[in-house]
Amino acid sequence: MCTDSSLVRTWLEPYGPDVRRMAGCAHVLVRRRSTSGERAVLRWAPIGITSPFPGRVPETAFVDEHLVAGPDETDPLWLSVADVVVRRAARSELVRRSLSGLFTRFPGCLVAALIRDGHGSVIGTLAGGRMRLLPPWTDTCTDGEMSAYASLVHAWLAVGRSLAMLDGAHLLVSTVRGPGRGVRVNVDDPGHHRELPGSTRRASA
């Protein structure tokens, strides 16, 4: 059975040059009103392989490690244990009800993302937070962009930051293929400000 789930490690600035030089990573630029911009580095590894992160281990410890089930994942095992679940939403679906349904269906889910054509995709948290990602014009976030943004949110909350801090921010994903189109964040509901329960699997410094 083909899987669309990955283990993701995340580094948040400040981090060393060893992290900046890592191959096969996505970089997410976060421009908030109060800052000139900060970056997160995301490194994906497909599940089910012996050495998910080959090569030299960076000296800078990652701040978060979590499992992401992508929009094409169908295996109920991975969907039930994934920390982050990404799904595609129908135009007629109500956002709040859809997010609530994901947290009910997938008991391990702490951050859920819905890709919505032309309506602004949505990310929600188990603690009740909800934010809309508004790309330029009527564009839709790609699967890869949405997975990266959801992983960023997971890491953001795992280190104790609030969802409200992202309100009004601009996010931009860059990979080896170049930068994406970027999105603006509207936080509709910040939810409860607390660390994700039992989610971080963080490396020790």
Contact map, one row per residue, 1 for C-alpha under 8 A:
1110000000000000000000000000000000000000000000000000000000000000000000000010000000000000000000000000000000000000000000000000000000000000000000000000000000000000000000000000000000000000000000000000000000000
1111000000000000000000000000000000000000000000000000000000000000000000000000000000000000000000000000000000000000000000000000000000000000000000000000000000000000000000000000000000000000000000000000000000000
1111100000000000000000000000000000000000000000000000000000000000000000011110000000000000000000000000000000000000000000000000000000000000000000000000000000000000000000000000000000000000000000000000000000000
0111110000000000000000000000000000000000000001000000000000000000000011111100000000000000000000000000000000000000000000000000000000000000000000000000000000000000000000000000000000000000000000000000000000000
0011111000000000000000000000000000000000000001100000000000000000001111001000010000000000000000000000000000000000000000000000000000000000000000000000000000000000000000000000000000000000000000000000000000000
0001111100000000000000000000000000000000000111100000000000000000001111000000000000000000000000000000000000000000000000000000000000000000000000000000000000000000000000000000000000000000000000000000000000000
0000111110000000000000000000000000000000000111100001000000000000111100000000000000000000000000000000000000000000000000000000000000000000000000000000000000000000000000000000000000000000000000000000000000000
0000011111000000000000000000000000000000011110000000000000000000111100000000000000000000000000000000000000000000000000000000000000000000000000000000001000000000000000000000000000000000000000000000000000000
0000001111100000000000000000000000000000011100000000000000000111110000000000000000000000000000000000000000000000000000000000000000000000000000000000000000000000000000000000000000000000000000000000000000000
0000000111110000000000000000000000000001111000000000000000000111100000000000000000000000000000000000000000000000000000000000000000000000000000000000001100100000000000000000000000000000000000000000000000000
0000000011111010001000000000000000000001110000000000000000001111000000000000000000000000000000000000000000000000000000000000000000000000000000000000000000000000000000000000000000000000000000000000000000000
0000000001111110000000000000000000000011100000000000000000000110000000000000000000000000000000000000000000000000000000000000000000000000000000000000000000000000000000000000000000000000000000000000000000000
0000000000111110000000000000000000000111000000000000000000000000000000000000000000000000000000000000000000000000000000000000000000000000000000000000000000000000000000000000000000000000000000000000000000000
0000000000011111000000000000000000000000000000000000000000000000000000000000000000000000000000000000000000000000000000000000000000000000000000000000000000000000000000000000000000000000000000000000000000000
0000000000111111101100000000000000000000000000000000000000010000000000000000000000000000000000000000000000000000000000000000000000000000000000000000000000000000000000000000000000000000000000000000000000000
0000000000000111111100000000000000000000000000000000000000110000000000000000000000000000000000000000000000000000000000000000000000000000000000000000000000000000000000000000000000000000000000000000000000000
0000000000000011111110000000000000000000000000000000000000000000000000000000000000000000000000000000000000000000000000000000000000000000000000000000000000000000000000000000000000000000000000000000000000000
0000000000000001111111000000000000000000000000000000000001110000000000000000000000000000000000000000000000000000000000000000000000000000000000000000000000000000000000000000000000000000000000000000000000000
0000000000100011111111000000000000000000100000000000000001010000000000000000000000000000000000000000000000000000000000000000000000000000000000000000000000000000000000000000000000000000000000000000000000000
0000000000000011111111000000000000000000100000000000000000000000000000000000000000000000000000000000000000000000000000000000000000000000000000000000000000000000000000000000000000000000000000000000000000000
0000000000000000111111100000000000000000000000000000000000000000000000000000000000000000000000000000000000000000000000000000000000000000000000000000000000000000000000000000000000000000000000000000000000000
0000000000000000011111111000000000000000000000000000000000000000000000000000000000000000000000000000000000000000000000000000000000000000000000000000000000000000000000000000000000000000000000000000000000000
0000000000000000000011111000000000000000000000000000000000000000000000000000000000000000000000000000000000000000000000000000000000000000000000000000000000000000000000000000000000000000000000000000000000000
0000000000000000000001111100000000000000001100000000000000000000000000000000000000000000000000000000000000000000000000000000000000000000000000000000000000000000000000000000001100000000000000000000000000000
0000000000000000000001111110000000000000111100000000000000000000000000000000000000000000000000000000000000000000000000000000000000000000000000000000000000000000000000000000001100000000000000000000000000000
0000000000000000000000011111000000000000111000000000000000000000000000000000000000000000000000000000000000000000000000000000000000000000000000000001000000000000000000000000111100000000000000000000000000000
0000000000000000000000001111100000000011110000000000000000000000000000000000000000000000000000000000000000000000000000000000000000000000000000000000000000000000000000000000111000000000000000000000000000000
0000000000000000000000000111110000000011110000000000000000000000000000000000000000000000000000000000000000000000000000000000000000000000000000000001100100000000000000000011110000000000000000000000000000000
0000000000000000000000000011111000001111000000000000000000000000000000000000000000000000000000000000000000000000000000000000000000000000000000000000000000000000000000000111100000000000000000000000000000000
0000000000000000000000000001111100001111000000000000000000000000000000000000000000000000000000000000000000000000000000000000000000000000000000000000000000000000000000001111000000000000000000000000000000000
0000000000000000000000000000111110111100000000000000000000000000000000000000000000000000000000000000000000000000000000000000000000000000000000000000000000000000000000001110000000000000000000000000000000000
0000000000000000000000000000011111111000000000000000000000000000000000000000000000000000000000000000000000000000000000000000000000000000000000000000000000000000000011111100000000000000000000000000000000000
0000000000000000000000000000001111110000000000000000000000000000000000000000000000000000000000000000000000000000000000000000000000000000000000000000000000000000000000011000000000000000000000000000000000000
0000000000000000000000000000000111110000000000000000000000000000000000000000000000000000000000000000000000000000000000000000000000000000000000000000000000000000000000000000000000000000000000000000000000000
0000000000000000000000000000001111111100000000000000000000000000000000000000000000000000000000000000000000000000000000000000000000000000000000000000000000000000000000000000000000000000000000000000000000000
0000000000000000000000000000001111111100000000000000000000000000000000000000000000000000000000000000000000000000000000000000000000000000000000000000000000000000000000000000000000000000000000000000000000000
0000000000000000000000000000111100111110000000000000000000000000000000000000000000000000000000000000000000000000000000000000000000000000000000000000000000000000000000000000000000000000000000000000000000000
0000000000001000000000000000111000111111000000000000000000000000000000000000000000000000000000000000000000000000000000000000000000000000000000000000000000000000000000000000000000000000000000000000000000000
0000000000011000000000000011110000001111100000000000000000000000000000000000000000000000000000000000000000000000000000000000000000000000000000000000000000000000000000000000000000000000000000000000000000000
0000000001111000000000000011110000000111110000000000000000000000000000000000000000000000000000000000000000000000000000000000000000000000000000000000000100000000000000000000000000000000000000000000000000000
0000000001110000001100001111000000000011111000000000000000000000000000000000000000000000000000000000000000000000000000000000000000000000000000000000000000000000000000000000000000000000000000000000000000000
0000000111100000000000001111000000000001111100000000000000000000000000000000000000000000000000000000000000000000000000000000000000000000000000000001001000000000000000000000000000000000000000000000000000000
0000000111000000000000011100000000000000111110000000000000000000000000000000000000000000000000000000000000000000000000000000000000000000000000000000000000000000000000000000000000000000000000000000000000000
0000011110000000000000011000000000000000011111000000000000000000000000000000000000000000000000000000000000000000000000000000000000000000000000000000000000000000000000000000000000000000000000000000000000000
0000011100000000000000000000000000000000001111100001100000000000000000000000000000000000000000000000000000000000000000000000000000000000000000000000000000000000000000000000000000000000000000000000000000000
0001111000000000000000000000000000000000000111111001000000000000000000000000000000000000000000000000000000000000000000000000000000000000000000000000000000000000000000000000000000000000000000000000000000000
0000111000000000000000000000000000000000000011111001000000000000000000000000000000000000000000000000000000000000000000000000000000000000000000000000000000000000000000000000000000000000000000000000000000000
0000000000000000000000000000000000000000000001111100000000000000000000000000000000000000000000000000000000000000000000000000000000000000000000000000000000000000000000000000000000000000000000000000000000000
0000000000000000000000000000000000000000000001111111000000000000000000000000000000000000000000000000000000000000000000000000000000000000000000000000000000000000000000000000000000000000000000000000000000000
0000000000000000000000000000000000000000000000011111000000000000000000000000000000000000000000000000000000000000000000000000000000000000000000000000000000000000000000000000000000000000000000000000000000000
0000000000000000000000000000000000000000000000001111110000000000000000000000000000000000000000000000000000000000000000000000000000000000000000000000000000000000000000000000000000000000000000000000000000000
0000001000000000000000000000000000000000000011101111110000000000000000000000000000000000000000000000000000000000000000000000000000000000000000000000000000000000000000000000000000000000000000000000000000000
0000000000000000000000000000000000000000000010000011111000000000000000000000000000000000000000000000000000000000000000000000000000000000000000000000000000000000000000000000000000000000000000000000000000000
0000000000000000000000000000000000000000000000000011111100000000000000000000000000000000000000000000000000000000000000000000000000000000000000000000000000000000000000000000000000000000000000000000000000000
0000000000000000000000000000000000000000000000000000111110000000000000000000000000000000000000000000000000000000000000000000000000000000000000000000000000000000000000000000000000000000000000000000000000000
0000000000000000000000000000000000000000000000000000011111000000000000000000000000000000000000000000000000000000000000000000000000000000000000000000000000000000000000000000000000000000000000000000000000000
0000000000000000000000000000000000000000000000000000001111100000000000000000000000000000000000000000000000000000000000000000000000000000000000000000000000000000000000000000000000000000000000000000000000000
0000000000000000011000000000000000000000000000000000000111111000000000000000000000000000000000000000000000000000000000000000000000000000000000000000000000000000000000000000000000000000000000000000000000000
0000000000000001010000000000000000000000000000000000000011111000000000000000000000000000000000000000000000000000000000000000000000000000000000000000000000000000000000000000000000000000000000000000000000000
0000000000000011011000000000000000000000000000000000000001111100000000000000000000000000000000000000000000000000000000000000000000000000000000000000000000000000000000000000000000000000000000000000000000001
0000000000100000000000000000000000000000000000000000000001111110000000000000000000000000000000000000000000000000000000000000000000000000000000000000000000000000000000000000000000000000000000000000000000111
0000000011110000000000000000000000000000000000000000000000011111100000000000000000000000000000000000000000000000000000000000000000000000000000000000000000000000000000000000000000000000000000000000000001100
0000000011110000000000000000000000000000000000000000000000001111100000000000000000000000000000000000000000000000000000000000000000000000000000000000000000100010000000000000000000000000000000000000000101100
0000000011100000000000000000000000000000000000000000000000000111110000000000000000000000000000000000000000000000000000000000000000000000000000000000000000100110000000000000000000000000000000000000000111100
0000001111000000000000000000000000000000000000000000000000000111111000000000000000000000000000000000000000000000000000000000000000000000000000000000000000100000000000000000000000000000000000000000000111000
0000001110000000000000000000000000000000000000000000000000000001111100000000000001110000000000000000000000000000000000000000000000000000000000000000000000000000000000000000000000000000000000000000001110000
0000111100000000000000000000000000000000000000000000000000000000111110000000000011110000000000000000000000000000000000000000000000000000000000000000000000000000000000000000000000000000000000000000000000000
0000111100000000000000000000000000000000000000000000000000000000011111000000000001111100000000000000000000000000000000000000000000000000000000000010001000000000000000000000000000000000000000000000000000000
0001110000000000000000000000000000000000000000000000000000000000001111101000011001011100000000000000000000000000000000000000000000000000000000000000000000000000000000000000000000000000000000000000000000000
0001110000000000000000000000000000000000000000000000000000000000000111111000000000001110000000000000000000000000000000000000000000000000000000100010000000000000000000000000000000000000000000000000000000000
0001000000000000000000000000000000000000000000000000000000000000000011111000000000001111000000000000000000000000000000000000000000000000000000100000000000000000000000000000000000000000000000000000000000000
0011000000000000000000000000000000000000000000000000000000000000000001111100000000000010000000000000000000000000000000000000000000000000000000000000000000000000000000000000000000000000000000000000000000000
0011100000000000000000000000000000000000000000000000000000000000000011111110011000000000000000000000000000000000000000000000000000000000000000000000000000000000000000000000000000000000000000000000000000000
0011000000000000000000000000000000000000000000000000000000000000000000011111001000000000000000000000000000000000000000000000000000000000000000000000000000000000000000000000000000000000000000000000000000000
1010000000000000000000000000000000000000000000000000000000000000000000001111111000000000000000000000000000000000000000000000000000000000000000000000000000000000000000000000000000000000000000000000000000000
0000000000000000000000000000000000000000000000000000000000000000000000000111111100000000000000000000000000000000000000000000000000000000000000000000000000000000000000000000000000000000000000000000000000000
0000000000000000000000000000000000000000000000000000000000000000000000000011111110000000000000000000000000000000000000000000000000000000000000000000000000000000000000000000000000000000000000000000000000000
0000100000000000000000000000000000000000000000000000000000000000000010001011111111000000000000000000000000000000000000000000000000000000000000000000000000000000000000000000000000000000000000000000000000000
0000000000000000000000000000000000000000000000000000000000000000000010001111111111001000000000000000000001010000000000000000000000000000000000000000000000000000000000000000000000000000000000000000000000000
0000000000000000000000000000000000000000000000000000000000000000000000000001111111000000000000000000000011111000000000000000000000000000000000000000000000000000000000000000000000000000000000000000000000000
0000000000000000000000000000000000000000000000000000000000000000001000000000111111100000000000000000000001111000000000000000000000000000000000000000000000000000000000000000000000000000000000000000000000000
0000000000000000000000000000000000000000000000000000000000000000011110000000011111111000000000000000000001011000000000000000000000000000000000000000000000000000000000000000000000000000000000000000000000000
0000000000000000000000000000000000000000000000000000000000000000011100000000000011111000000000000000000000011110000000000000000000000000000000000000000000000000000000000000000000000000000000000000001000000
0000000000000000000000000000000000000000000000000000000000000000011110000000000001111100000000000000000000001111100000000000000000000000000000000000011001000000000000000000000000000000000000000000000000000
0000000000000000000000000000000000000000000000000000000000000000000111100000001001111110000000000000010000001011100000000000000000000000000000000000000000000000000000000000000000000000000000000000000000000
0000000000000000000000000000000000000000000000000000000000000000000111100000000000011111000000000000000000000001111000000000000000000000000000000110010000000000000000000000000000000000000000000000000000000
0000000000000000000000000000000000000000000000000000000000000000000001110000000000001111100000000000000000000001111000000000000000000000000000000000000000000000000000000000000000000000000000000000000000000
0000000000000000000000000000000000000000000000000000000000000000000000100000000000000111110000000000000000000000011100000000000000000000000000000000000000000000000000000000000000000000000000000000000000000
0000000000000000000000000000000000000000000000000000000000000000000000000000000000000011111010000100000000000000011100000000000000000000000000000000000000000000000000000000000000000000000000000000000000000
0000000000000000000000000000000000000000000000000000000000000000000000000000000000000001111110000000000000000000000100000000000000000000000000000000000000000000000000000000000000000000000000000000000000000
0000000000000000000000000000000000000000000000000000000000000000000000000000000000000000111110000000000000000000000110000000000000000000000000000000000000000000000000000000000000000000000000000000000000000
0000000000000000000000000000000000000000000000000000000000000000000000000000000000000000011111000000000000000000000000000000000000000000000000000000000000000000000000000000000000000000000000000000000000000
0000000000000000000000000000000000000000000000000000000000000000000000000000000000000000111111101100000000000000000000000000000000000000000000000000000000000000000000000000000000000000000000000000000000000
0000000000000000000000000000000000000000000000000000000000000000000000000000000000000000000111111100000000000000000000000000000000000000000000000000000000000000000000000000000000000000000000000000000000000
0000000000000000000000000000000000000000000000000000000000000000000000000000000000000000000011111110000000000000000000000100000000000000000000000000000000000000000000000000000000000000000000000000000000000
0000000000000000000000000000000000000000000000000000000000000000000000000000000000000000000001111111000000000000000000000000000000000000000000000000000000000000000000000000000000000000000000000000000000000
0000000000000000000000000000000000000000000000000000000000000000000000000000000000000000000011111111100000000000000000000000000000000000000000000000000000000000000000000000000000000000000000000000000000000
0000000000000000000000000000000000000000000000000000000000000000000000000000000000000000100011111111110000000000000000000000000000000000000000000000000000000000000000000000000000000000000000000000000000000
0000000000000000000000000000000000000000000000000000000000000000000000000000000000000000000000111111111000000001110000000001000000000000000000000000000000000000000000000000000000000000000000000000000000000
0000000000000000000000000000000000000000000000000000000000000000000000000000000000000000000000011111111100000000000000000000000000000000000000000000000000000000000000000000000000000000000000000000000000000
0000000000000000000000000000000000000000000000000000000000000000000000000000000000000000000000001111111110000000000000000000000000000000000000000000000000000000000000000000000000000000000000000000000000000
0000000000000000000000000000000000000000000000000000000000000000000000000000000000001000000000000111111111001001000000000000000000000000000000000000000000000000000000000000000000000000000000000000000000000
0000000000000000000000000000000000000000000000000000000000000000000000000000000000000000000000000011111111111101000000000000010000000000000000000000000000000000000000000000000000000000000000000000000000000
0000000000000000000000000000000000000000000000000000000000000000000000000000000000000000000000000001111111100000000000000000000000000000000000000000000000000000000000000000000000000000000000000000000000000
0000000000000000000000000000000000000000000000000000000000000000000000000000000100000000000000000000111111100000000000000000000000000000000000000000000000000000000000000000000000000000000000000000000000000
0000000000000000000000000000000000000000000000000000000000000000000000000000001111000000000000000000011111111000000000000000000000000000000000000000000000000000000000000000000000000000000000000000000000000
0000000000000000000000000000000000000000000000000000000000000000000000000000000110000000000000000000001111111000000000000000000000000000000000000000000000000000000000000000000000000000000000000000000000000
0000000000000000000000000000000000000000000000000000000000000000000000000000001111100000000000000000001001111100000000000000000000000000000000000000000000000000000000000000000000000000000000000000000000000
0000000000000000000000000000000000000000000000000000000000000000000000000000000111111000000000000000011001111111000000000000010000000000000000000000000000000000000000000000000000000000000000000000000000000
0000000000000000000000000000000000000000000000000000000000000000000000000000000000110000000000000000001000011111000000000000110000000000000000000000000001000000000000000000000000000000000000000001001000000
0000000000000000000000000000000000000000000000000000000000000000000000000000000000111000000000000000000000001111100000000011110000000000000000000000010011000000000000000000000000000000000000000000000000000
0000000000000000000000000000000000000000000000000000000000000000000000000000000000011110000000000010011000001111110000000011100000000000000000000000010000000000000000000000000000000000000000000000000000000
0000000000000000000000000000000000000000000000000000000000000000000000000000000000011110000000000010000000000011111000001111000000000000000000000110010000000000000000000000000000000000000000000000000000000
0000000000000000000000000000000000000000000000000000000000000000000000000000000000000111100000000010000000000001111100001110000000000000000000000000000000000000000000000000000000000000000000000000000000000
0000000000000000000000000000000000000000000000000000000000000000000000000000000000000111100000000000000000000000111110011100000000000000000111100100000000000000000000000000000000000000000000000000000000000
0000000000000000000000000000000000000000000000000000000000000000000000000000000000000001111000000000000000000000011111111100000000000000000100000000000000000000000000000000000000000000000000000000000000000
0000000000000000000000000000000000000000000000000000000000000000000000000000000000000000001000000000000000000000001111111000000000000000001100000000000000000000000000000000000000000000000000000000000000000
0000000000000000000000000000000000000000000000000000000000000000000000000000000000000000000000000000000000000000000111110000000000000000011100000000000000000000000000000000000000000000000000000000000000000
0000000000000000000000000000000000000000000000000000000000000000000000000000000000000000000000000000000000000000000111111000000000000100010100000000000000000000000000000000000000000000000000000000000000000
0000000000000000000000000000000000000000000000000000000000000000000000000000000000000000000000000000000000000000001111111100000000011110000100000000000000000000000000000000000000000000000000000000000000000
0000000000000000000000000000000000000000000000000000000000000000000000000000000000000000000000000000000000000000111110111110000000011100000110000000000000000000000000000000000000000000000000000000000000000
0000000000000000000000000000000000000000000000000000000000000000000000000000000000000000000000100000000000000000111100011111000001111000000000000000000000000000000000000000000000000000000000000000000000000
0000000000000000000000000000000000000000000000000000000000000000000000000000000000000000000000000000000000000011110000001111100001111000000000000000010000000000000000000000000000000000000000000000000000000
0000000000000000000000000000000000000000000000000000000000000000000000000000000000000000000000000010000000000011100000000111110111100000000000000000000000000000000000000000000000000000000000000000000000000
0000000000000000000000000000000000000000000000000000000000000000000000000000000000000000000000000000000000000111000000000011111111000000000000000000000000000000000000000000000000000000000000100000000000000
0000000000000000000000000000000000000000000000000000000000000000000000000000000000000000000000000000001000001110000000000001111110000000000000000000000000000000000000000000000000000000000000000000000000000
0000000000000000000000000000000000000000000000000000000000000000000000000000000000000000000000000000000000000000000000000000111110000000000000000000000000000000000000000000000000000000000000111000000000000
0000000000000000000000000000000000000000000000000000000000000000000000000000000000000000000000000000000000000000000000000001111111000000000000000000000000000000000000000000000000000000000011110000000000000
0000000000000000000000000000000000000000000000000000000000000000000000000000000000000000000000000000000000000000000000000001111111100000000000000000000000000000001000000000000000000000001111110000000000000
0000000000000000000000000000000000000000000000000000000000000000000000000000000000000000000000000000000000000000000000000111100111110000000000000000000000000000000000000000000000000000001111100000000000000
0000000000000000000000000000000000000000000000000000000000000000000000000000000000000000000000000000000000000000000000000111000011111000000000000000000000000000000000000000000000000000111111000000000000000
0000000000000000000000000000000000000000000000000000000000000000000000000000000000000000000000000000000000000000000000011110000001111100000000000000000000000000000000000000000000000000111100000000000000000
0000000000000000000000000000000000000000000000000000000000000000000000000000000000000000000000000000000000000000000000011110000000111110000000000000000000000000000000000000000000000011110000000000000000000
0000000000000000000000000000000000000000000000000000000000000000000000000000000000000000000000000000000000000000000000111000000000011111000000000000000000000000000000000000000000000011110000000000000000000
0000000000000000000000000000000000000000000000000000000000000000000000000000000000000000000000000000000000000000000000010000000000001111111110000000000000000000000000000000000000001111000000000000000000000
0000000000000000000000000000000000000000000000000000000000000000000000000000000000000000000000000000000000000000000000000000000000000111111000000000000000000000000000000000000000001110000000000000000000000
0000000000000000000000000000000000000000000000000000000000000000000000000000000000000000000000000000000000000000000000000000000000000011111000000000000000000000000000000000000000000000000000000000000000000
0000000000000000000000000000000000000000000000000000000000000000000000000000000000000000000000000000000000000000000001100000000000000011111100000000000000000000000000000000000000000000000000000000000000000
0000000000000000000000000000000000000000000000000000000000000000000000000000000000000000000000000000000000000000000011000000000000000011111110000000000000000000000000000000000000000000000000000000000000000
0000000000000000000000000000000000000000000000000000000000000000000000000000000000000000000000000000000000000000001111111000000000000010011111000000000000000000000000000000000000000000000000000000000000000
0000000000000000000000000000000000000000000000000000000000000000000000000000000000000000000000000000000000000000001000001000000000000010001111101100000000000000000000000000000000000000000000000000000000000
0000000000000000000000000000000000000000000000000000000000000000000000000000000000000000000000000000000000000000001000000000000000000000000111111100000000000000000000000000000000000000000000000000000000000
0000000000000000000000000000000000000000000000000000000000000000000001100000000000000000000000000000000000000000001000000000000000000000000011111110000000000000000000000000000000000000000000000000000000000
0000000000000000000000000000000000000000000000000000000000000000000000000000000000000000000000000000000000000000000000000000000000000000000001111111000000000000000000000000000000000000000000000000000000000
0000000000000000000000000000000000000000000000000000000000000000000000000000000000000000000000000000000000000000000000000000000000000000000011111111100000000000000000000000100000010000000000000000000000000
0000000000000000000000000000000000000000000000000000000000000000000000000000000000000100000000000000000000000000101000000000000000000000000011111111110000000000000000000000000000000000000000000000000000000
0000000000000000000000000000000000000000000000000000000000000000000101000000000000000100000000000000000000000000100000000000000000000000000000111111111000000000000000000000000000000000000000000000000000000
0000000000000000000000000101000000000000010000000000000000000000000000000000000000000000000000000000000000000000000000000000000000000000000000011111111100000000000000000000100000000000000000000000000000000
0000000000000000000000000001000000000000000000000000000000000000000000000000000000000000000000000000000000000000000000000000000000000000000000001111111110000000000000000010000000000000000000000000000000000
0000000000000000000000000000000000000000000000000000000000000000000000000000000000010100000000000000000000000011100000000010000000000000000000000111111111000000000000000000000000000000000000000000000000000
0000000101000000000000000000000000000000010000000000000000000000000100000000000000010000000000000000000000000000000000000000000000000000000000000011111111100000000000000000000000000000000000000000000000000
0000000001000000000000000001000000000001000000000000000000000000000000000000000000000000000000000000000000000000000000000000000000000000000000000001111111110000000000000000000000000000000000000000000000000
0000000000000000000000000000000000000000000000000000000000000000000000000000000000000000000000000000000000000010000000000000000000000000000000000000111111111000001000000000000000000000000000000000000000000
0000000000000000000000000000000000000000000000000000000000000000000000000000000000010000000000000000000000000110000000000000000000000000000000000000011111111100000000000000000000000000000000000001000000000
0000000001000000000000000000000000000000000000000000000000000011100000000000000000000000000000000000000000000000000000000000000000000000000000000000001111111110000000000000000000000000000000000000000100000
0000000000000000000000000000000000000000000000000000000000000000000000000000000000000000000000000000000000000000000000000000000000000000000000000000000111111111111000000000000000000000000000000000000000000
0000000000000000000000000000000000000000000000000000000000000000000000000000000000000000000000000000000000000000000000000000000000000000000000000000000011111111111000000000000000000000000000000111000000000
0000000000000000000000000000000000000000000000000000000000000001000000000000000000000000000000000000000000000000000000000000000000000000000000000000000001111111100000000000000000000000000000000011001100000
0000000000000000000000000000000000000000000000000000000000000011000000000000000000000000000000000000000000000000000000000000000000000000000000000000000000111111100000000000000000000000000000000010000000000
0000000000000000000000000000000000000000000000000000000000000000000000000000000000000000000000000000000000000000000000000000000000000000000000000000000000011111110000000000000000000000000000000110000000000
0000000000000000000000000000000000000000000000000000000000000000000000000000000000000000000000000000000000000000000000000000000000000000000000000000000000011111111010000000000000000000000000001010000000000
0000000000000000000000000000000000000000000000000000000000000000000000000000000000000000000000000000000000000000000000000000000000000000000000000000000000011001111111000000000000000000000001001100000000000
0000000000000000000000000000000000000000000000000000000000000000000000000000000000000000000000000000000000000000000000000000000010000000000000000000000010011000111111100000000000000000001001101000000000000
0000000000000000000000000000000000000000000000000000000000000000000000000000000000000000000000000000000000000000000000000000000000000000000000000000000000000000011111100000000000000000001011000000000000000
0000000000000000000000000000000100000000000000000000000000000000000000000000000000000000000000000000000000000000000000000000000000000000000000000000000000000000111111100000000000000000000000000000000000000
0000000000000000000000000000000100000000000000000000000000000000000000000000000000000000000000000000000000000000000000000000000000000000000000000000000000000000011111111000000000000000111000000000000000000
0000000000000000000000000000000100000000000000000000000000000000000000000000000000000000000000000000000000000000000000000000000000000000000000000000000000000000001111111000000000000000111000000000000000000
0000000000000000000000000000000110000000000000000000000000000000000000000000000000000000000000000000000000000000000000000000000000000000000000000000000000000000000001111100000000000001111000000000000000000
0000000000000000000000000000011110000000000000000000000000000000000000000000000000000000000000000000000000000000000000000000000000000000000000000000000000000000000001111110000000000001110000000000000000000
0000000000000000000000000000111100000000000000000000000000000000000000000000000000000000000000000000000000000000000000000000000000000000000000000000000000000000000000011111000000000111100000000000000000000
0000000000000000000000000001111000000000000000000000000000000000000000000000000000000000000000000000000000000000000000000000000000000000000000000000100000000000000000001111100000000111100000000000000000000
0000000000000000000000000001110000000000000000000000000000000000000000000000000000000000000000000000000000000000000000000000000000000000000000000000000000000000000000000111110000111110000000000000000000000
0000000000000000000000000111100000000000000000000000000000000000000000000000000000000000000000000000000000000000000000000000000000000000000000001001000000000000000000000011111000111100000000000000000000000
0000000000000000000000000111000000000000000000000000000000000000000000000000000000000000000000000000000000000000000000000000000000000000000000000000000000000000000000000001111111110000000000000000000000000
0000000000000000000000011110000000000000000000000000000000000000000000000000000000000000000000000000000000000000000000000000000000000000000000000000000000000000000000000000111111100000000000000000000000000
0000000000000000000000011100000000000000000000000000000000000000000000000000000000000000000000000000000000000000000000000000000000000000000000000000000000000000000000000000011111000000000000000000000000000
0000000000000000000000000000000000000000000000000000000000000000000000000000000000000000000000000000000000000000000000000000000000000000000000000000000000000000000000000000011111100000000000000000000000000
0000000000000000000000000000000000000000000000000000000000000000000000000000000000000000000000000000000000000000000000000000000000000000000000000000000000000000000000000000011111110000000000000000000000000
0000000000000000000000000000000000000000000000000000000000000000000000000000000000000000000000000000000000000000000000000000000000000000000000000000000000000000000000000001111011111000000000000000000000000
0000000000000000000000000000000000000000000000000000000000000000000000000000000000000000000000000000000000000000000000000000000000000000000000001000000000000000000000000001110001111100000000000000000000000
0000000000000000000000000000000000000000000000000000000000000000000000000000000000000000000000000000000000000000000000000000000000000011000000000000000000000000000000000001100000111110000000000000000000000
0000000000000000000000000000000000000000000000000000000000000000000000000000000000000000000000000000000000000000000000000000000000000011000000000000000000000000000000000111100000011111000000000000000000000
0000000000000000000000000000000000000000000000000000000000000000000000000000000000000000000000000000000000000000000000000000000000001111000000000000000000000000000000000111000000001111100000000000000000000
0000000000000000000000000000000000000000000000000000000000000000000000000000000000000000000000000000000000000000000000000000000000001110000000000000000000000000000000011110000000000111110000000000000000000
0000000000000000000000000000000000000000000000000000000000000000000000000000000000000000000000000000000000000000000000000000000000111100000000000000000000000000000001111110000000000011111000000000000000000
0000000000000000000000000000000000000000000000000000000000000000000000000000000000000000000000000000000000000000000000000000000000111100000000000000000000000000000001111000000000000001111100000000000000000
0000000000000000000000000000000000000000000000000000000000000000000000000000000000000000000000000000000000000000000000000000000011110000000000000000000000000000001101110000000000000000111111000000000000000
0000000000000000000000000000000000000000000000000000000000000000000000000000000000000000000000000000000000000000000000000000000011110000000000000000000000000000000000000000000000000000011111000000000000000
0000000000000000000000000000000000000000000000000000000000000000000000000000000000000000000000000000000000000000000000000000000111100000000000000000000000000000000100000000000000000000001111100000000000000
0000000000000000000000000000000000000000000000000000000000000000000000000000000000000000000000000000000000000000000000000000000111100000000000000000000000000000011100000000000000000000001111111000000000000
0000000000000000000000000000000000000000000000000000000000000000000000000000000000000000000000000000000000000000000000000000101111000000000000000000000000000000001000000000000000000000000011111000000000000
0000000000000000000000000000000000000000000000000000000000000000000000000000000000000000000000000000000000000000000000000000001110000000000000000000000000000000000000000000000000000000000001111100000000000
0000000000000000000000000000000000000000000000000000000000000000000000000000000000000000000000000000000000000000000000000000001000000000000000000000000000000000111000000000000000000000000001111110000000000
0000000000000000000000000000000000000000000000000000000000000000000000000000000000000000000000000000000000000000000000000000000000000000000000000000000000001001010000000000000000000000000000011111000000000
0000000000000000000000000000000000000000000000000000000000000000000000000000000000000000000000000000000000000000000000000000000000000000000000000000000000001111100000000000000000000000000000001111100000000
0000000000000000000000000000000000000000000000000000000000000000000000000000000000000000000000000000000000000100000000000000000000000000000000000000000001001100000000000000000000000000000000000111111100000
0000000000000000000000000000000000000000000000000000000000000000000000000000000000000000000000000000000000000000000000000000000000000000000000000000000000000000000000000000000000000000000000000011111000000
0000000000000000000000000000000000000000000000000000000000000000000000000000000000000000000000000000000000000000000000000000000000000000000000000000000000000000000000000000000000000000000000000001111110000
0000000000000000000000000000000000000000000000000000000000000000010000000000000000100000000000000000000000000100000000000000000000000000000000000000000000000100000000000000000000000000000000000001111110000
0000000000000000000000000000000000000000000000000000000000000011110000000000000000000000000000000000000000000000000000000000000000000000000000000000000000100100000000000000000000000000000000000001011111000
0000000000000000000000000000000000000000000000000000000000000001110000000000000000000000000000000000000000000000000000000000000000000000000000000000000000000000000000000000000000000000000000000000011111100
0000000000000000000000000000000000000000000000000000000000000111100000000000000000000000000000000000000000000000000000000000000000000000000000000000000000000000000000000000000000000000000000000000000111110
0000000000000000000000000000000000000000000000000000000000001111000000000000000000000000000000000000000000000000000000000000000000000000000000000000000000000000000000000000000000000000000000000000000011111
0000000000000000000000000000000000000000000000000000000000001000000000000000000000000000000000000000000000000000000000000000000000000000000000000000000000000000000000000000000000000000000000000000000001111
0000000000000000000000000000000000000000000000000000000000011000000000000000000000000000000000000000000000000000000000000000000000000000000000000000000000000000000000000000000000000000000000000000000000111
